[in-house]
Amino acid sequence: MTDEASPELVTNSAVAVANWFISKNQADPSGLTHLKIQKMLYFAQGWHLAYFDMPLFVDPIEAWKFGPVVTSVYYAVSSRRDEVISDQIMGYVVQGMDYLLGTPQMSFRDEEMQEFMQSIWDSYSKEEAWKLVSISHAKGSPWDKVSNLFRNNEVIVNAGHREHLNLVIPVELMRSYFKSLLALES
């Protein structure tokens, strides 16, 4: 056994991360809509995997028509469509052995984690939501690979208005893609 303390793993929910973005938006308004939150969650998860080799949050990300989506956040704010999201999202909070409905908040393991989240905010918050959709749809991106795998098998529902098929984007696919982007930056 070594004298070094191992870093404590953080298991945030996507709702907690979304609430962090909402709090940042209150101090530094950036037109944080439902669509924009979804894309920022995707980029935060991807870059966290690239830099730290572990997920930022435990919720899966799915490949939907307009890009990557975290369903727990989608159902919490989908009724707001293009409105700026300014109030915290309700979700489950762990208290001891119980799960209680509340407003989950991010837990930070260290200052580096706070700097990481600030860098995500600085990099993506000023972009328009549709620009983030475009970036998330880049050829070869995790969303592109997953949605293309199943495009030929998609069931046409309501004359082609099917938005999603519950296709989870594998964490490992996100990790390798964002690590490749990181290598290009070096």
C-alpha positions in Angstrom: 0.0 0.0 0.0 1.2 3.5 -0.8 1.1 6.6 1.2 -0.6 8.5 -1.7 -4.3 9.0 -1.2 -6.4 7.8 -4.2 -8.6 10.5 -5.6 -12.2 10.2 -4.5 -14.5 9.3 -7.4 -17.4 11.6 -8.0 -20.7 10.2 -9.1 -22.8 13.2 -10.2 -26.1 12.9 -11.9 -26.6 14.7 -15.2 -29.3 16.7 -13.4 -26.7 18.0 -11.0 -24.4 19.0 -13.8 -27.3 20.7 -15.6 -28.0 22.6 -12.4 -24.4 23.7 -12.3 -24.8 25.1 -15.9 -28.1 26.8 -14.9 -26.4 28.4 -11.9 -23.6 29.7 -14.2 -26.1 31.0 -16.6 -27.8 33.0 -13.8 -24.4 34.8 -13.2 -23.3 34.9 -16.8 -26.4 34.8 -19.1 -25.8 32.8 -22.3 -29.3 31.8 -23.5 -29.2 28.4 -21.9 -32.1 26.5 -23.5 -33.2 22.9 -23.2 -31.3 22.0 -26.4 -28.2 23.9 -25.3 -28.1 22.1 -21.9 -28.2 18.7 -23.7 -25.3 19.5 -25.9 -23.2 21.0 -23.1 -23.8 17.8 -21.0 -22.5 15.8 -24.0 -19.4 17.9 -24.3 -18.8 18.0 -20.6 -19.0 14.2 -20.4 -16.8 13.7 -23.5 -14.1 16.0 -22.3 -14.2 14.6 -18.8 -13.7 11.1 -20.2 -10.8 12.4 -22.3 -9.0 14.2 -19.5 -9.8 12.1 -16.4 -10.7 8.6 -17.9 -13.9 8.5 -16.0 -17.5 9.8 -16.5 -18.5 13.1 -15.1 -22.0 11.8 -14.5 -23.6 8.4 -14.3 -26.6 8.9 -16.7 -26.4 7.4 -20.2 -26.4 9.7 -23.2 -28.6 8.6 -26.1 -28.4 9.4 -29.8 -31.6 11.3 -30.8 -32.5 13.1 -34.0 -31.1 16.4 -32.9 -28.0 15.0 -31.2 -27.0 13.5 -27.9 -29.6 13.6 -25.1 -29.7 12.7 -21.5 -33.3 11.5 -20.9 -33.5 12.4 -17.2 -32.7 16.1 -18.1 -34.9 15.9 -21.2 -38.0 15.0 -19.3 -37.3 17.6 -16.6 -37.1 20.5 -19.0 -38.6 19.4 -22.4 -41.8 21.4 -21.8 -39.8 24.6 -21.9 -38.7 24.2 -25.5 -36.8 27.4 -26.5 -37.2 29.2 -23.2 -34.0 30.1 -21.3 -33.8 27.7 -18.4 -33.3 29.8 -15.2 -34.6 27.7 -12.4 -33.0 24.6 -11.0 -34.1 21.1 -12.1 -35.7 18.7 -9.7 -34.3 15.2 -9.4 -33.4 12.6 -6.9 -30.8 13.4 -4.2 -29.2 10.7 -2.1 -29.5 11.2 1.6 -28.0 8.4 3.6 -29.8 5.3 2.3 -32.7 7.2 0.8 -33.5 8.9 -2.5 -35.4 12.1 -2.0 -36.8 14.5 -4.6 -34.8 17.7 -4.5 -32.4 19.8 -6.6 -29.2 17.8 -7.1 -26.0 19.8 -7.0 -22.6 18.9 -8.3 -20.0 17.6 -5.9 -16.4 18.6 -6.8 -13.5 16.3 -5.8 -10.9 19.2 -6.1 -10.1 22.5 -7.6 -9.1 20.9 -10.9 -12.6 19.7 -11.3 -14.0 23.2 -10.8 -11.5 24.5 -13.4 -12.6 21.8 -15.8 -16.3 22.8 -15.5 -15.4 26.4 -15.9 -13.5 25.6 -19.1 -16.5 23.7 -20.5 -18.7 26.7 -19.7 -16.2 29.1 -21.3 -15.8 26.9 -24.4 -19.5 26.2 -25.2 -21.9 28.6 -23.3 -21.5 31.5 -25.8 -22.3 29.3 -28.8 -25.8 29.1 -30.2 -27.6 25.8 -29.5 -27.8 24.9 -33.2 -24.1 25.4 -33.6 -23.6 22.9 -30.7 -26.0 20.5 -32.5 -23.8 20.8 -35.6 -20.6 20.2 -33.7 -22.1 17.1 -32.0 -23.2 15.8 -35.4 -19.7 15.9 -36.9 -18.8 13.1 -39.2 -17.2 10.4 -37.1 -18.5 11.7 -33.8 -20.0 9.3 -31.3 -23.5 10.5 -32.1 -22.9 10.1 -35.8 -21.5 6.5 -35.4 -24.4 5.3 -33.2 -27.1 7.0 -35.2 -25.7 5.7 -38.5 -25.4 2.1 -37.2 -29.2 2.0 -36.7 -30.4 4.4 -39.4 -31.3 1.6 -41.7 -33.1 -0.3 -39.0 -35.1 2.7 -37.8 -38.9 2.2 -37.6 -40.7 5.0 -39.3 -43.3 6.4 -36.8 -45.7 9.2 -37.4 -44.6 9.8 -41.0 -40.9 10.1 -40.1 -41.2 12.2 -36.9 -39.5 9.7 -34.7 -36.9 11.7 -32.7 -35.1 8.9 -30.9 -34.7 5.1 -30.5 -33.2 4.9 -27.1 -29.8 4.3 -28.6 -27.2 4.7 -25.9 -23.9 6.2 -26.9 -21.2 3.9 -25.3 -18.9 5.7 -22.8 -15.9 4.0 -24.4 -16.8 5.4 -27.8 -17.0 8.9 -26.3 -13.8 8.5 -24.5 -11.8 7.4 -27.6 -13.4 10.1 -29.7 -12.6 13.0 -27.3 -9.2 11.6 -26.6 -8.5 11.7 -30.4 -9.6 15.4 -30.4 -7.3 16.0 -27.4 -4.4 14.5 -29.3 -5.1 16.8 -32.2 -4.9 19.8 -29.9 -1.4 18.7 -28.6 
